[in-house]
């Protein structure tokens, strides 16, 4: 069993679900999603499929225009941020 399957099984066992991103939106950083807190994320604008799927799951989606940075491959939301400390 490969690492990806084991990771998905672990997530599932903890009640965590995931969404698949289409190949076309992979090219526009649709899979590069920054979680700010539970159910709140930052996503590069221009990825309507995954944006709609997130919103269907009641996730609050904040978009940024990253066509000159993220989509060119210079870094998406997760790469363009410093580590965050989450306070409970």
N, C-alpha and C positions, 0 to 999 in steps of 0.2 A: 504494500500500500504506500502510495507516495505522500509527500509532505502536504500537498494541497488538500488531498482527501482527508487526512488526519486533522488538519486545521479546520475544515468545514464541519467535520464530525464533532470536534471540541466546541466550536461555536454553537452548534445545534444543541449539544448537551447542556449548554448554559442558557438556552432560550434566546440565543442571538440569531437573527435571520440575516440574509444577505441578498443583494440584487445583482444580477448579471448585467454587464454593460455591453452594448452592441459593438461589433468590430469598428463600425464607422465612427462611433463616439469615443472609442479608444484613441483614435487619431487626433481628437480635439480635446484631450484630457478629461473626458467624461468619467473616467475611473479614478481620477485624482481628486478626491473629495476630502475636505478637512472637517473633522468633527470638532465643533466648538464646545458643545456639551451634548448630553443625550437629546437626540431628535432635533438638533440644530447644526446645520452644515454650511460650508462655503463651497461653491461649485463654479467652474468657469462657464460663463454665458455661452449659449450656442449648442447646448446639449439637451435638446427638448425631451428626448426619450427618457433619459435617466432622471431629469428634473421632474417630469410628470410622475414617474414611478415613485420617487422619493415623496413627493407631495401626496400621492395616494396613500402612503403609509403614515401620513400626518407628520412628516418631517418638515421643519421650517428651513427653507432653502434661501440662502443669500448668494446672489450672483455677482460676479465681477467680470469686467471685460478684459480678458486675457489674451486676445488675439495677437497682440504684439509681444507677449512674453510667454505665457504658458503654451499656447498652441504651436508656437515656433519651436518648442522643445527646450526653452530656457528654464523651465520650472513651473510646476503647478501649485495649487494652494498649499499642499503639504510641504513642498520644498521651499516655498517663499516665506515661511514663517519660522520664528524662533520657538523653542519649546515653551509650552504653556503650563503653568501650575494651576490645577483645578482645585478650588476650595469647595469642600462639601458643606 
